[in-house]
Amino acid sequence: MAVENVAYTEDSIKSLDWKEHIRLRPGMYIGKLGDGSAQDDGIYVLVKEIIDNCIDEHMMGYGKTIDIKITDHRVEVRDYGRGIPLGKVVDCVSKINTGGKYDSGAFQKSVGLNGVGTKAVNALSNYFKVQSFRDGQTKLAEFMRGEVTNDAKVISSSGRNGTLIIFEPDDSVFKHYHFIPEYLNDLIWNYVFLNSGLTINFNGQKFHSENGLKDLLERKTDVESLRYPITHLKGDDIEIALSHCNQYGEEYYSFVNGQYTTQGGTHLAAFREALVRTVRDFYKKDFDATDVRASIVGAIAVRVQEPVFESQTKTKLGSQNVAPDGPTMRTFVNDFIKKELDNYLHQNPATADALLKRIMQSERERKEIAGIKKLANERAKKANLHNKKLRDCRVHYSDNKGDRRDETMIFITEGDSASGSITKSRDVQTQAVFSLRGKPLNCFNLTKKVVYENEEFNLLQHALNIEDGVDGLRYRKIVIATDADVDGMHIRLLLLTFFLQFFPDLVRHGHVYILETPLFRVRNKKETIYCYSEEEKTEAVEKLGSKPEITRFKGLGEISPEEFGKFIGEDIRLEPIILQKETTIKQLLTFFMGKNTPERQDFIVENLRIEKDLVEEMT
């Protein structure tokens, strides 16, 4: 192929200032952008970067309270620490590689060390304000997309020492963004679980924890389903909590210096390894590692000097040592668990007995399905070669590298017309399609054996690559794409039952979504507007006037591939599946899929408006 000659001169060499570089390459600083529908989207990273600085002050012994207020498009964070030195207020939020984290005496075991986070927030905000209060004086500065708009003089103040940050994310960078309250609540709770003595006042609610990771597990799990009381162990720079329950999979929460490492890292790997070794030594039995960890719910938090993370967003720890001249992470975690957990099991024989029974149960269940599992795997491999159930994409979430791995998604749909439209309009690099054959089986209260016996479920788990857990998940987002009618809702429930029953980690970790597609198309000769609700339809009719043409989409198959491309591209609308703290998985599945017919029927009559809407449209 011929290569076009392009002039390479002095003019080709560009120098960007700090804010231009951040705005040009935001992914280098805050990970993916997103619209707020995923828990790791950029707008939450911006919030975290500011709160992390407050947490660092608290960890150094300054400030026991943080006030946070977040509305639709504005974030306010006020701490009561030492306050930024007044002469460096502007520099600390607008000069890369400027900050107090380079002084190891001022900040030990800090979350952030490279002085980038606050500058990224500044550069990626339409409005940014910083104000520091120190010893009866205050200094404030305001910015727009990193440019100073107000550099005020130092004046006297009666405000308590500390720092106030206010920002509004740039909606030209974070398009159609919105904060999801449940994600923010989880974020705030994690901060207080990991910092004893800290109180966060968030949107009028007080967040405080006395028992650290024990409180965290109690909030994250159904306590009644635990096989034994939560084991909670604390040492110097390390804390763990764990128990086993009756659900499938492994559930972990890991933290470094107060930072939630959603992708784990060396500390979590050491925890999982040390747990198996300690249990084997205690019972003097060579258990299979999967049987020891099956159905576990655990949490680990460590404090590390000069932590090394695998990205600016700090979601995975890469540090091999707990300090530059300290022990390895593996040795540090293993020594603690070997001593403390072994002691605990000896001192609590009831817990030791319950743990042993849970391990033996997992062993029996694994052996029960061993034969059918082998046959099912062979069928899945053969089927994937010859059928068209899966139209795969080229980039995968499980890839170790790849700029677009976080964009990967798989649409699960039913029917040839719907899957055909999505397949023709998708981005083949990052979007895959899995086509269901009719309604899935209701697997409520069934054992995992059914996953291998049912061809649809078996092929689906292999398409997702989740047979052995979520570590190998091939797509960042699992998108249920069904018609917005009664049958479509039923298919959604059946799929959610499958995921919650056998692979709950997919939901807990924010991988499962519902695709929102427009219910109406309103158009005249000049403009077409797609509407996702009755309210949007009314607004569109008023805007276009003159009795525009209104089309009601009754199924995904009615939407042409050309139109579908608009709904699964840059402006895709996804509704995340979020588990509320007040509702356990067992309660949820019993309500929707169990035999409580009258109660469920009353709920549907009160809340499901689809059939009513369809009747109104037809009349």
N, C-alpha and C positions, 0 to 999 in steps of 0.2 A: 504494500500500500504506500502510495506517495505521501511524503510528509511535507506540509506547507512550510516554506521558509518564513520564520518569524524573527524580526530584528531583536537582538539581545544586546542592549546598550546600557549606558549609565541610567537612562530613563526607566529601564526595566527594574531597577533596584528601588524598592519602596521602604520607607521607614514609617511605621505606625506608632502613634503615641499609645499610652496604656489603655485609654478608653476605647480608641478605635480598634485595637486588637481584640479586646474583650467582646466588643459588639460584633466584630467580624467573625470571631471564632468562639462563641459563647460556650459551646460544648466542651472546650478545653478547661473551662473554669467551673461550670456548674453541671456538667453531664448533659443529658437530653433536655429539651425545652418542654414540650407537652402543653396541655391546656389545664392541668390540674386533676384530670380524671385518674391518674396513676399516682401512687404514694411517693414515688421518687421523681416526679416531674419537677422542672426547674423552679417553679414559684415556691415550692416547699424548701428547696435547697437555699433559696434566698433568705427565707425566714430562719432556717437553721444557722446560717452563717452569722446572722446577727445575734441570735440567742446563745450560740457557742461562746461568743466573746463574754457574755454575761456570766455564763457557767464557769469560764476560766477565772473570772474575778471571784466568784463564790468559792471555787476550789482553793484559791489562794488565801481564803479567810476574810474576804471583803464582800459584804452584802448577803443577806439571808432571804431577800425578797426580790422578785422580778415581776413587773406589771406589763402585761401584754394585751393589746387590743387589736383584733383583726376584723375588718369589715370586708365587703365584697372586693374592693380594690385598694385597700390601704392597710398598712401594717405599722403599729406603734409598739416599740419595745423600750422600757425604762428600767435600768438596773440601779442599784444603790451601792456600787463598788467605789473604787477610788476615783473614777472619772478619768478620761484621757487628759494627759498634761495639756494645758490650754494652748501653749505655743505650738503644739503638734496636731491639733484637731484636724485641720485641713489635710495635712500630710498623711495622717493615718487612714483617711478614707479615699485618698486620691493619688497616692504615690505607691506604685508596686514596690515590694521588698522594703516596706517601711512599717514598723510596728514594734510592740513590746515583746513579742514572742521569741525574738532573737536573743534576748537577755535571759539566760537560763536561771538567773537569780530572781527575776521578776515573775516568771511563769515556769512552774515545774509540772511535767506530765500534762501539758496542755493538749486541747483537741487540735487546734490549728497552729502551724509553725511557720508558714511561708508568707504571711501577710497579704494574701490575695483576696480572701473571702469578702470583706467589706467593700473593697474596691470594685469587685464584680457586681455586688448589689447596687452600688452607686451608678456604675456605667450602664446597667440594665434597667434603670428606673426612670420613669418620666419625671418623678420628683423624689428628691432625697434630702433629708435634713439630719444633721448631727448637732447635738448640743451637749457640752460637757459642763458639769458642775463640780467645782473644787474649792473648798475652803473659802466660801463666801463670794466666789466669783463664778462667772459663766461665760462661755464662748460658743457661738453657734455659726454654722455655715449651711448654705442651701445650694443644691445642684440640680441640673436638668441633664439627664443622660451623661453624667460625668463632668459637665461643664459647670464651673462655679457661677452662681447667679447672685449670691449674697455672702460676702465674707465679713461678718459683723465684728465689731471691736469687743474686747473683753470688758464686761461691765460687772457691777456688784450684783449679788443674788442671794436670796434667803433659801434657795433650793438645797435639798440634801445632796451630798456628794454622789456622783454617779454619772451615767451617760444615757441620753435619750436619742433613739434613732427612729425616724419616720420615713417610710418609702412607699412608693406606688409603682409596681412593676410596669414596665413599658409594654403596652398592649400591641405595639407593632412587632415585638419580639415574641411575646407570649400571647398568641392570637386566641381570642374567645376564652380566655382563662377564667377559672373560678376556683375558689377554695372550697374543699369539701370538709365540713365540720368534723366528721369522724377521723379523718387523717390528722387534722390539727390536734384533736384531743389525744390521739395516740402519741403524737410527737411530744406534747407537754407532759403527759403521764410518764413517758420514758425518762425525761429529764429529772423529775422528782423521785422516781424509783431509784435512780442512780446517784442521787445527791442528798444524803440525809441532812435534815435541818433546813432544806430549801423549801420555800413556799412560792408558788407561781400563781398570780391572780390573772386569769385568762378570761376575758369577756364576761366578767362578773362572777366567775366560778373560781373557787379556791382549790388548788392542787397541792397535795402534801402527802408524803409517805413516811412511815416510821420503820417499816420492815424491809425496805429495798426490794430485792429480787423475789422474795417470798410474796410480797404484795403484787408484784408484776404477774407472777404465775397465777395467783388467785383471780386476778382480773382477766387474764387471757384464757382461762380454762373453766370448765364446769367442775367445781370442787367436788361435787357429789360423785363424779365419775372417776375420780382418782383412786387408784388401787391401794395407796398408802399416803399418809400425810406428807406434805411437801418437805423434802430434806433441804435445809438451808444452812450453808456453811460459809463462814467469812474468815479471811486471813489478811495479811498485809498485802495490799494491792491486788487482791483477788476475792471474788465472791461468786458462789454458785448456788443454784436452786434447781431441784429436779423431782420428778415423780413419774409414774406410769399411769396410763389410763386405758380405756377400752377401744379407742379409735385406731385407725390404720395410720401408718406413716410415722415420721419423726418430726417433732416440732421444737425448734430452737430459737432463742433470742440471744444475740451476742453483742457485747459492747466493749469499746476501748476508750478510756478516758472520758466516759460519758457519752460517747458517740455510738449510735446504733449502727452496727456493721451488718447491713441487711444481707450481704453476700458472705458473711463469715470471715474466714481467714485462718491464720496460723493458730490463733487462740482457740477457735472453735474446733479445728481439726485435732488439736491436742486434747481438748475436753472429751471429744467422742472416743478417741483412742484410749485415754487414761481410764475412762469409765469402764470400758470393756475389760481392760487388763485388771483393774481393781476387783471387779465382780468375779472374774475367773479365779483370781487368787483367793478371794474370800470364801467362795463355795468349793474351791479346789476341783473345778470342772471346766473342761475346755469347751465352753459354749460357743456356738456360732455367733459372730459379732452382730449379725442382723437380728438374732433372737434377743440379744441383750438390749439393743437399742429400739426394737419395735415398740411402737406406742408410747415412746418416751416424750415427755415435755420437759424441757430444760432451759436454763439460762446461765450465762457466764458473763462476768464483767471483770476486766483487768485494767490496771493502771500501768502505763508504759512510758518510759522516758524517750523522748524523740521518736515517736511512732512513725513508721513508714507505711503509708497506705498505697494501694494500687491505682488510685485515681484521686483527683482533686476533691471529688465528692465524698471520699472517705468511707466507701461502702464495704471495703474488704481490706483487712489488715495483712500487710506483707512482712512485718517485722519478724526476724528470726530470733531476736533476743529481746528481753524485757528492758534492757538498758545497754548502752554502748559497751560497757565492761561487765554486764551481768550474765546470768545463765540464759540458756536458750528458752524460748517460749515452751517448747515441748517438755523440757526438764522441769521448768517452773510449775507448769500446770499439773504435770504428772505427779510430782512430789507432793503437792498440796492435796490432790484428790486421793492418792494412795494412802496418805496418813489420815486425813480427816474423814473421808467416806468410810474407810475400813473401821475406824474407831466408832463412827456413828452406827454402822450396821451391827457391830458387836454390842453396843449399848442399847440398841433398839431391836430386839429379836422379832417383834411383831412386824416391823417394817421389813426386816430381812426375809421373813417367811413370805410376806405378800409379794416382795420383789421376785423371789424364787418361783412362786406360782405363776406370776405374769410371764417370766422367761420360759417356763415349761409350756405354758399355753401357746406362746408364739412358736415354739419349736414344733408342737403338734400341728398347728395350723399350716406351718411351712411344709412339713412332710406330707400333709393331707393333699395339698394341691401340686406337689412336685411332679407327679406323673402327668396330670392333665395340663400342667403348665408347659411341659416340654412339647406336647402335641400341639397346643395352642400356638406356641411360638413358631413351630414349623409351618402351621397353616397361615399364620400372619405373614411370614416371609414369602410364602408362595403367592398369597393373595395380593400382596403389594406389588408383585411383579406383573400381574396380569389384569388387575381391575383398575377402575378409574375413580375409586373412592377418594383418593388423595391426589390433589394437584399441588405438588410441593413448590416451595420457593427456593431461591438459590442461597440466601443468607439465613443463618440459623442462630437463635439465641444462645445455644450451647457452644457456639464457636468461641474459642479463646480470645480471638481478636475480631475486629470488624466495626467500622464506624456506624453501621446501621443495625447492629444486633438488637438494640433496644426498640427498633421499629418493627421487628418481626411479629407477625400475628397469623393465626389460623382461624378462618371462618368455618364454623360448623353449621351446616344448613341442611334442609330437607327438600327433596324434589329436584328433578332435572332442570326445570326452568330457572329456579332460583340459583342453583349452583352454577348453571351455565352463564347467567348474567354476571355473577360475581367473578367467575373464572375469566371471562372475556375482558372485564374492566379492571382487574386487579393489577397491582405492581408485582410483577413476577419475581423481583429481587427479594421482597420482604413479606409478601402476602400469599398464604397457602389456603386451599379450600378442601374441606372434608365433607363429603356428601353422605347424609344418612339415608337409610332405606326404611321409610316409614317411621312410626313412633318407637323410641327406645323402650326397653323393658323397665318397668318400675322395680328398682332394685332395693327399695326400702326394707331394712331389716334382713337382707340377704347377706351371705358371707362372700368373701373375695373370690371364692371358687367360681361364682357366676361371671366374673370378669373374663375368665378364661373359657367358660362354657358358651357364653354369648358372643357370636361372631362380631356383631357391631361394636360391643365394648372392647373386645380383644383387639380389633383393628384400630380402634380409636386410641387405646392406651399405647399401642406401638407407634402410631402416627405422632403422638405427643412425646414418645420416648420417656414415659414416666413409670414404667413397670417397677423399677427399683428405686423410685423416689424422684423428687423434683430437680435434683442436681443436673440431670441430663436433658431437662425440658428444652424442646427444640424451638419454641416460640414464646416470646415475651408476653404476648396477650392471646388468650383463648377467647374468641368472640362468638357468642351464640347468636346466629342470624336466622330468626324465624319470623313468620308472618305475624302481624299485629292483630291476630284474631284469637278465638278460643282455642283452636287446635295448636296455633303457634305458641300460646302461653303454656299449654299442656306439655309440649315438647321441651320448652324452657325448663319447666319444673322437673321433668324426667332427667334431663341432662344435669341440672344442678344437684338433684338427688344422687346421681352417679358420682359427681365430683366430691360432694360433701361426705358421702358414705365411705368412699374408698381412697380419695386423694384430697383430704381437707386442706393440706398445705397449699394447694393451688389457689384456694380462695383466701386463706389467711395472708398469703404473700402478695395478694393483689394481682393475680394473673387472669382472673375470669371476668368477662364483661358481656354486656348485652349491646348488640348493635341497634342504634336508633336510626330508623329510616323514616322519611317523610310520609305522613298520612295523606297529604293533599298536594296537588300542583295547581297553582293559581296563575293564569297567564292571560295576556292580551297580545296584540301584534308586536309590541315593542319589548316586553319584559316578561320573564318567567320567575315565579317565586315558589320555592318548595317549603311547605309548612309542616311542622312536627306536632302541632296541637291545634285545637279549635281556636285558641286565642291567637295563634300566629296566622291562622286562616282568616280570621276576622280583620286583623291588621292589614293583611295583604290585599283583601278585597277593598278595604277603604283606600289603600294607597293607589291601587290600579284603577279603581272606579269603572264606570261604564259597563257594568255587568260582565266581568271577565269570565273566562272559561275555568270551571273548577272540576278537577278530576280527583276522585277518591281512590287511592291505591289500596286494594283489598288483599294484595299478596305481593311478595318480593318478585314473583315471576312476571308481574305486570310492568315492572320497571325495566326499561331497556338498558342494555349494557352501557350505552353512551351516557344515560342518566345516572346509572349506578356508579360510574366512575367518579361522579361529583360527591357521592355520599360516603365513599370509602377512601378518599384521597386526603388532601391537606385539611379539609373541613369535616373530617369524620367525627361523628358524635357517638361516644361510648359511655355507657352507664356501668360503673364498676359494681361488682357484687361485694358488699361489705357486711361482715358479721357484727351485729350489735353486741355489746358486752352483756346486755340483759338477757339475751337469748342464746341458749346452747344449741349445738348442732342437733342433738337428739330431740330437743323440744321443737326445733324448726321443722325437722323432717317428720316428726310425729304429727304435727299440726297439718302440714300440707299433703303428706302422703300416707298418713295412717288411717285409722278407721273411725276418726271423730267426725263423721259426716255432717251432723246437724251444725256443729260449731263452725266447721269449715264453710258450709253452705251460707251461713249467716255472714261470715266474713266476706265471701265473694259477692253476695248481693249488695253489701255496703260499699265495697271498694272497687270492684271490677266494672268499668264503664264501657267496655269494648262492645258488647252485644247491643247495649242501648244506643251507642253512637252509630253502629251499623244500621240499626232500624231507622234512626232519624235520617241518615243519609239516603236510605232506600225510599223513604216516604217524602 
